[in-house]
């Protein structure tokens, strides 16, 4: 079956399937401006499009390629970020006029810095779009001044500020992937600033080695002396009715100097292969968005190098989803060491070459090969095998978040085990910190770094400084990779499952893992609180009963009043449950709210104690205790909160962001840390109110009621006695009332509360 027919069948079959996508929920969320997560912003007048970031070797200076300027920011302090130097580099009025005459918008005719690389310890190399006429220059890294007059940047920097490109400097030589013409029709992978007798190289434009590519990133592997480029392009090898995009990895050797006669000043080691981010029985995620490399662990082979990439899909069935796939260097090597396809120039069809290889495409040292061997590699540059994800599985798939940038780091936990941590930036402005586990992924937290969705942004990770930098259209944001001090108990520190953090039993605080802390409480794989915090637990408390339960927070209500009790959520992964001592919460009387609250009508049976218990990963704790009681009198007010009780903070900020749920954390008094078996201490109940006044009023009413009742009984008895002693048929006794008189003189009937009713059954207007 032809490759195109097979792909068409796969598309048809996948359209009827609903891929299983796990829901990824961040444990803790920090909205923009939250006091629970330290964010440092830098912005200034004229600072815009800060989307090219470069760290100095020491990590104390962040170089920023912005619009019409290059900035040097001092980032040596954790809680600040200041401007050290600035180089203004903008087009002249004549350049802007020529750009406008080409039909471009004036806002796009600025100089957008798209290449910013360290050449050596003293100089930078920068390139900008410069009003659709790229320019490049050397810049002194100390003074931030141009060392030489800017020269032409064609083939080194894109013309269009919205066009993706990649660049990397190796031993003073610049390797780039971009377009080499104004219209963007000549994609090229090239080498510039070649040293010594070496010459600049590029791809042969006539061979069709690239098909409308979008360049993403590049990486240098020192052990192989190869530079790898990652991009997406049109897959001409597939005979498909629609334009089918594929993701690629390509390679060139640093030692390549071009052929002597064939492929002069052209790459002799260029080869490319397909990156296939695809799960079984699903359509591939074929659009690469970003890529970052993870070097092998200390002592491991270079083949263990991993490349983590973000992918999306052009297919509607996977619309809105983001996938993360990792590819090993050993699998990329295997693809380039296998068979290659060849393009028939007459039919423009790809086929697998069956004759004996004259040379191995992609092999370093081919510049000394024969013309016959170079002609072979000139037509055989597409590897037949695809590079599949490491472990043959996707790292994660998210239907809720559209990721655009990735940074990866390997972290050593307290038990000396290594974990991979991903930092994923979404288009909506949230940075997700994710740890990869054997049974899946765990999102430790999400931090909102900018408010409005942005088409372009950048992400830079400084491992020595333990800091992440995010470049946006109007500012630069800095935040630490770890936020250990936010977790106030051993249980919360363990449940976070953050490889950066562990609980110190001596200082009773969650601290960053380092060589100084070797016995921290931590469980990244399981998050088991009972085992991890066993050594720091206090005496186990019995479950409070009716007599031993403390008062908790007092809520004074009137009968028949609607009561709503709030239960603070420890995290998004926790589940809240309401309980009453020795009582069941009937669905007829209680309404459980979606936010974890409880609502009911205050009646005598519903007064009393209420407990909210939170359960996460098998660990249960009491997060709120309420005492609902009847208000003492209509004029009294709800007693104010106890002075020792603080307001419940919101995890991640003072107010939840639009469209997102915020979570509340139980309060913790200063200097106190809750262990695995501790429950938050409720404040003492306010002193009992004095009811002497109410008792006197009730007593007077009862005496009045019994007096009226006794008078009425005596009167009726006397009347009956007189009636029985009167002579039959005789004249009425003088002074005795007739039946009519009895009716007209009937006394008012008393009621239970001492208030008298009139003959018409209504209450009199005069209150008692």
SULHUZI-V753868 format. One line per field, one symbol per residue. burial: # if it has 9 or more other ideal C-beta (glycine too) atoms within 8 Angstrom, else .. A space follows every 10 residues. Layout:
BEGIN
burial: ???
END
This chain:
BEGIN
burial: ...####### #.##..#.#. ...#.##### ##.#.##.## ##....#.## ######..#. ########## #####..... #.#..##.#. #...##.### ...#...### #########. ..######## ########## #..#.#...# ..#.###### #.#.###### ..######## #..#..#### ####.....# ####..#..# ..#.###### #...###### ######.#.# ...####### ####.#.##. .##..##### ########.. .##.###### ####...... .######### ###.#.##.. #########. ######.#.# ####.....# ..#.....#. ##.#.##.#. ..######## ###.###.#. ...#####.. ########## ####....## ######..## #######... ########## ...#..#### ##...##### ###.###### ####.##### ########## #####....# ###...#..# ####..#### .##..##... ...##...## #######... ..#.###### ##.#.#.### #...#...## ..#..##### ##...##### #######.#. ########## #......... .......### ###..##... .#######.. ..####.#.# .##....... .......... ##.##..##. .#..#...#. .#...#.... .....#.... .#.......# ...#####.. ........
END
